[in-house]
Every structure is written in structure tokens, then in C-alpha cells.
């Protein structure tokens, strides 16, 4: 009988599960030491330490992953060729988790957050992927490169490679590469938002425009945050010798044009990690450019809620998909 993960399941049980052997180093990409140093802690214990990492949501995503691993011969896919990985060793851990939905043509690529230091898929991307599967939508969770000064724009290279891999295997995955959305959380939301930019995103790689960007509490720019507070993030993004000019290249709200994709933003007003002004400035820039956008600003929720089942943002994934499907033509702001 397949293991059933609950809120009281210990990290060491998850890490040692044979069905998840291929996934264990990427449950939190570049952060697997958590499972080794705090192995006796349960998902509920982790939830107590990280109040927005809801134990029930993590269990929900992991159980879906267990189900997939039992039924699919391969569920983790390297997006680079052996030759590419040999030439650039930091590409070897760039991979996609395939969460199959109904056979159809639309899918979502998800990029979890982690301050560009790790990829917190277990807490953010996996639960959302599982929810998308419940709605019949195929999802892919991308473990992209992190943790190196001057990182950008490597996550864009990884996202491009992921899209091309999906395209090359579209019959296997039962998807149409032209019918896709990109979702991201926090720093992963910044990466997803970069995908819409002319200089760095889909147009730079000569790929189709996504039908939607789903941005959950995204970092957008240094709005309402001093440079000192952002120094570590900026160093990872641009290197220790970054300048205002190099940072400007990656401030999304400065680079919105009419070809930017439609956007759904969810961002809690009490987020103390990435101030709500990030989402507000993004929404304003999209409105100015005439880009279709829907913004949801729940009063509470904090930072890092992912699926957000126990937060004021509960149900945001369903609402984002409805927005995608309706293809709305006006900007709408929800204040709960």
C-alpha cells in the first residue's frame, strides 16, 4: 500500500520514501539539508516555524506526487541534454516535475520561490500543481538554477529550455506547447514576471506568448524597500558589483509594454517580506500599458502561502484559472 503523508509525517519519512527517491533532492531544490538536519520534524512542526507553509497543503501536494510516482514510469525530466550539462554543470539539477491532468492542450509551468537561493516546491508549487490537476489541468514544477551570485538571467534560460522540452515531448505529455501559462511565487514570481519582458522573456527566446502569468506575492522591484534590506537578494540576482543600472534591468514594472501577457496577481496586504506595493506598482504599470490584469489583495495571508488553503487568499488558484478561461478584457481589483 502506498504511503499516506499527513500533517504529522516526519521529514525523514518523506525523504526516505522509496517512491520519492528520485525527487528527494528537489523537494526543496538546493535546500535538501532541511530534511537531513531536521529529519524528526513533522510537516506540522515546519508549519509552526514557517506559519504560511500550511502542513495540510504540503501533504496534499506530496500525496499527489506519490500517486504520480506510483503510476508514471518517469515523472522528473531533465530539460538539458547531457552535452549541455557537461559543458555547464550547474544545469544538471534543472528539471521538471510532471503533474499530469486530463489529456488536453493547456498546461501551467510553476516556479516556486526561495529568494533565488532555493526552490521551495514542496511548500508552494506542488500543492498548486495538485490543485490544478483536480481541475483537469496539467502542471509542471520547474526546479531552476539558484544560489549563485550574478544568477540572472539563468532562470530564464531554464524556463526556455523547459518550454522547448515540453514542446519536444508534447505527445508524451498530451499538451499543446502554444497553450500555456506560467506561474510563480515570490522570487519565482519575479522570474515568471520576467518571462513577459521583451528583453529577457519569451520574445527573447522566440517562443509563443503565454496565455497568462499567475503571480503570487511576486518581487517586482525595490519599491517601498530600501537597498540595504534587499542587498542579499540583489547580490544573488546581479553579483556583488551590481549597480543601479544593472538592477533596473530586472525591475519588472519598468519594462511593461503592450505585448506583455495577461496577468493574475495575488498578494496579501500584510506581507512583511515583499511589500504589497510591489503588486500595486505592477498592476498600475499593466493598466497604463493596457494589459489585461486582475489583482487580488486579501487583507491577511503573509508571505509564502502557496495554495493558501488556510489563508484569506483561499481559492485564488481556482479564480486565476477562471480568469484565464474567461479571457477577461478589463483590469479588475478585488479587495477582500
DARAVEN-V158566 format. One record per residue. RES is the residue in one letter. PHI is phi in whole degrees, -180 to 180 (* if undefined). OMEGA is omega in whole degrees, 0 to 359 (NA if undefined). NEAR is the number of other C-alpha atoms within 12 Angstrom. Layout:
# DARAVEN-V158566
<<RES;PHI;OMEGA;NEAR> <RES;PHI;OMEGA;NEAR>>
This chain:
# DARAVEN-V158566
<<X;*;181;7> <X;-67;176;17> <X;-58;175;22> <X;-111;181;22> <X;-87;178;31> <X;-124;178;23> <X;-61;183;27> <X;-97;177;22> <X;-74;181;28> <X;-79;179;27> <X;-58;182;35> <X;-66;176;25> <X;-69;179;27> <X;-66;182;40> <X;-64;183;33> <X;-92;181;21> <X;-66;184;25> <X;-63;180;17> <X;-67;181;29> <X;-105;183;31> <X;-56;181;21> <X;-70;186;26> <X;-99;196;36> <X;-58;181;32> <X;-78;185;29> <X;-117;176;38> <X;-59;164;41> <X;-129;185;36> <X;-58;183;38> <X;67;181;29> <X;-142;183;27> <X;-69;179;25> <X;-62;177;19> <X;-58;182;28> <X;-73;181;28> <X;-86;183;19> <X;-88;180;13> <X;-126;186;21> <X;-60;182;21> <X;-80;180;21> <X;-71;177;25> <X;-92;175;29> <X;-60;178;37> <X;-67;176;26> <X;-62;178;22> <X;-62;177;29> <X;-61;178;24> <X;-66;179;15> <X;-76;179;15> <X;-119;191;17> <X;-57;180;22> <X;-93;175;33> <X;-88;187;37> <X;-69;184;37> <X;-59;180;38> <X;-63;178;32> <X;-68;178;38> <X;-62;178;45> <X;-63;179;36> <X;-60;180;33> <X;-67;181;40> <X;-68;178;45> <X;-66;175;32> <X;-65;178;39> <X;-64;176;47> <X;-62;179;33> <X;-61;180;26> <X;-65;183;28> <X;-65;179;27> <X;-77;187;20> <X;-103;183;16> <X;-109;179;20> <X;-62;178;14> <X;-135;179;23> <X;-126;174;30> <X;-118;186;31> <X;-128;171;31> <X;-71;184;31> <X;-96;179;36> <X;-107;178;30> <X;-77;176;21> <X;-55;180;15> <X;-66;179;12> <X;-66;180;18> <X;-70;177;18> <X;-68;181;13> <X;-72;180;12> <X;-130;186;16> <X;-58;181;15> <X;-70;177;23> <X;-86;188;28> <X;-68;181;24> <X;-98;177;35> <X;-81;186;40> <X;-151;179;41> <X;-114;167;44> <X;-91;181;49> <X;-95;175;47> <X;-108;186;47> <X;-72;172;40> <X;-105;175;27> <X;-69;176;19> <X;-67;184;21> <X;-168;188;23> <X;-115;183;25> <X;-107;178;35> <X;-154;181;43> <X;-128;170;50> <X;-101;183;52> <X;-110;179;53> <X;-125;179;59> <X;-68;180;54> <X;-92;182;47> <X;149;177;39> <X;62;185;39> <X;61;175;40> <X;-105;177;32> <X;-156;181;37> <X;-127;189;43> <X;-86;185;41> <X;-63;183;49> <X;-60;184;54> <X;-90;189;45> <X;-119;189;49> <X;-73;183;57> <X;-61;179;49> <X;-62;179;40> <X;-69;177;50> <X;-60;179;49> <X;-64;178;43> <X;-66;177;39> <X;-61;177;39> <X;-61;177;33> <X;-60;180;22> <X;-91;178;25> <X;86;185;22> <X;-101;176;34> <X;-74;179;37> <X;-132;174;45> <X;-128;177;47> <X;-102;186;55> <X;-95;170;55> <X;-91;185;51> <X;-100;182;52> <X;-71;180;42> <X;-146;166;39> <X;74;177;28> <X;-136;180;26> <X;-57;183;23> <X;71;186;27> <X;-63;187;30> <X;-70;11;34> <X;-102;184;34> <X;-55;177;31> <X;-59;176;43> <X;-71;175;37> <X;-62;180;28> <X;-67;179;40> <X;-66;177;46> <X;-62;179;37> <X;-64;178;32> <X;-63;179;41> <X;-61;181;43> <X;-66;177;26> <X;-66;178;29> <X;-62;179;39> <X;-59;182;25> <X;-66;182;17> <X;-119;186;18> <X;-63;178;24> <X;-70;177;15> <X;-63;183;21> <X;-88;180;32> <X;60;179;25> <X;-133;172;31> <X;-107;185;26> <X;-59;179;33> <X;-80;182;23> <X;-111;186;28> <X;-144;172;37> <X;-126;175;44> <X;-124;179;53> <X;-122;180;53> <X;-151;184;54> <X;-125;176;47> <X;57;176;49> <X;-64;174;44> <X;-65;174;47> <X;-70;174;47> <X;-63;179;49> <X;-63;179;53> <X;-62;179;50> <X;-68;176;54> <X;-61;182;46> <X;-62;178;51> <X;-86;184;44> <X;-77;182;34> <X;-63;188;26> <X;-77;189;23> <X;-123;191;32> <X;-104;189;39> <X;-57;181;37> <X;-70;178;21> <X;-62;181;20> <X;-100;177;23> <X;58;180;16> <X;-116;180;24> <X;-65;177;27> <X;-71;175;28> <X;-64;179;35> <X;-77;180;36> <X;-161;165;42> <X;-110;178;47> <X;-102;187;52> <X;-113;179;51> <X;-105;182;53> <X;37;186;52> <X;-78;164;52> <X;-74;183;50> <X;-117;179;45> <X;-162;183;39> <X;-87;180;33> <X;-57;179;24> <X;60;176;21> <X;-143;180;20> <X;-71;181;15> <X;-62;180;18> <X;-63;181;12> <X;-65;183;17> <X;-99;189;24> <X;-59;181;23> <X;-63;179;22> <X;-61;182;38> <X;-64;178;37> <X;-66;177;28> <X;-65;182;29> <X;-64;194;38> <X;-124;183;30> <X;93;184;21> <X;-66;181;18> <X;-101;183;16> <X;-64;179;24> <X;-126;175;18> <X;-56;181;17> <X;-69;179;11> <X;-69;177;19> <X;-65;182;29> <X;-55;181;20> <X;-61;186;26> <X;-109;175;40> <X;-88;193;31> <X;-61;186;38> <X;-66;177;34> <X;-89;189;28> <X;-133;179;29> <X;-93;176;36> <X;-133;186;23> <X;-69;179;18> <X;-93;178;25> <X;-67;184;38> <X;-70;172;38> <X;-58;187;44> <X;-135;168;50> <X;-118;181;49> <X;-117;169;50> <X;-128;186;54> <X;-157;182;52> <X;-77;183;41> <X;-71;181;29> <X;-100;179;22> <X;-68;181;28> <X;-96;180;21> <X;-94;174;29> <X;-116;185;37> <X;-57;181;31> <X;-57;179;38> <X;-59;176;29> <X;-60;180;41> <X;-67;180;44> <X;-65;179;33> <X;-68;177;29> <X;-65;180;44> <X;-62;179;40> <X;-65;179;27> <X;-66;178;28> <X;-65;179;36> <X;-62;180;27> <X;-61;181;20> <X;-82;180;22> <X;77;180;21> <X;-88;179;30> <X;-64;184;36> <X;-151;171;39> <X;-130;184;41> <X;-118;181;42> <X;-122;185;38> <X;-121;178;36> <X;-63;185;31> <X;-68;181;20> <X;-133;180;27> <X;147;180;35> <X;69;184;33> <X;-120;174;41> <X;95;186;48> <X;-76;176;47> <X;59;177;56> <X;-65;172;47> <X;73;183;40> <X;-57;183;28> <X;-98;182;23> <X;-118;177;29> <X;-68;178;27> <X;-91;183;37> <X;-49;179;28> <X;91;184;23> <X;-65;181;38> <X;-65;178;38> <X;-61;180;27> <X;-68;177;25> <X;-65;179;39> <X;-67;177;36> <X;-61;177;19> <X;-61;177;30> <X;-58;184;31> <X;-70;180;20> <X;-77;181;16> <X;53;184;21> <X;-60;183;21> <X;-118;178;17> <X;-143;177;20> <X;-78;183;26> <X;-138;180;23> <X;-118;178;23> <X;-107;173;23> <X;-120;182;17> <X;-89;NA;19>>
